[in-house]
């Protein structure tokens, strides 16, 4: 995977109460949350982008009042996986 570097004024991190030492990790989480909230990626992919286990991402989503969505397609995929197990 290719990484991208962006520059933002320090004020942005101060306003968001993000410590500069952990800025990269925190911004990854925020982007993952937003992509998931907009239903552009799955929850498991969002957790992967955020660099955290799915259970932690679910908790983070809940703390940010982002609803979990689960589609019929998700159910069908889960059923197929369960059959293979």
C-alpha positions as semicolon CSV with decimal commas, in nm:
position;residue;x (nm);y (nm);z (nm)
1;X;0,000;0,000;0,000
2;X;0,128;0,344;-0,088
3;X;0,131;0,608;0,187
4;X;0,043;0,974;0,137
5;X;0,176;1,265;0,340
6;X;-0,033;1,576;0,391
7;X;0,045;1,907;0,556
8;X;-0,202;2,079;0,785
9;X;-0,162;2,381;1,008
10;X;-0,087;2,290;1,369
11;X;-0,399;2,484;1,466
12;X;-0,614;2,210;1,308
13;X;-0,471;1,951;1,546
14;X;-0,503;2,186;1,842
15;X;-0,871;2,254;1,765
16;X;-0,934;1,881;1,725
17;X;-0,747;1,813;2,050
18;X;-0,510;1,576;1,872
19;X;-0,164;1,538;2,021
20;X;0,095;1,589;1,747
21;X;0,282;1,278;1,862
22;X;-0,018;1,060;1,777
23;X;-0,160;1,273;1,494
24;X;-0,112;1,010;1,223
25;X;-0,295;0,742;1,422
26;X;-0,578;0,976;1,519
27;X;-0,628;1,108;1,166
28;X;-0,637;0,749;1,034
29;X;-0,916;0,673;1,282
30;X;-1,112;0,985;1,187
31;X;-1,085;0,910;0,815
32;X;-1,186;0,547;0,870
33;X;-1,485;0,657;1,078
34;X;-1,599;0,904;0,814
35;X;-1,562;0,658;0,526
36;X;-1,761;0,403;0,723
37;X;-2,025;0,659;0,824
38;X;-2,069;0,749;0,457
39;X;-2,096;0,375;0,378
40;X;-1,802;0,389;0,140
41;X;-1,621;0,103;0,316
42;X;-1,718;-0,187;0,538
43;X;-1,669;-0,184;0,912
44;X;-1,394;-0,445;0,891
45;X;-1,209;-0,239;0,629
46;X;-1,253;0,073;0,843
47;X;-1,106;-0,108;1,144
48;X;-0,813;-0,217;0,928
49;X;-0,751;0,141;0,809
50;X;-0,779;0,267;1,166
51;X;-0,523;0,009;1,273
52;X;-0,737;-0,146;1,543
53;X;-0,928;-0,468;1,611
54;X;-1,286;-0,476;1,490
55;X;-1,422;-0,486;1,845
56;X;-1,236;-0,163;1,930
57;X;-1,357;0,002;1,611
58;X;-1,715;-0,090;1,699
59;X;-1,667;0,075;2,039
60;X;-1,510;0,382;1,879
61;X;-1,798;0,408;1,631
62;X;-2,047;0,383;1,912
63;X;-1,869;0,654;2,112
64;X;-1,894;0,883;1,809
65;X;-2,263;0,793;1,768
66;X;-2,206;0,631;1,427
67;X;-2,468;0,364;1,365
68;X;-2,368;0,016;1,261
69;X;-2,518;-0,084;0,931
70;X;-2,554;-0,441;0,819
71;X;-2,689;-0,516;0,475
72;X;-2,847;-0,827;0,325
73;X;-2,523;-0,867;0,128
74;X;-2,327;-0,865;0,455
75;X;-2,555;-1,136;0,591
76;X;-2,510;-1,349;0,280
77;X;-2,131;-1,314;0,300
78;X;-2,137;-1,410;0,667
79;X;-2,352;-1,715;0,590
80;X;-2,108;-1,827;0,320
81;X;-1,814;-1,788;0,557
82;X;-2,001;-1,980;0,828
83;X;-2,072;-2,267;0,587
84;X;-1,701;-2,295;0,510
85;X;-1,619;-2,319;0,880
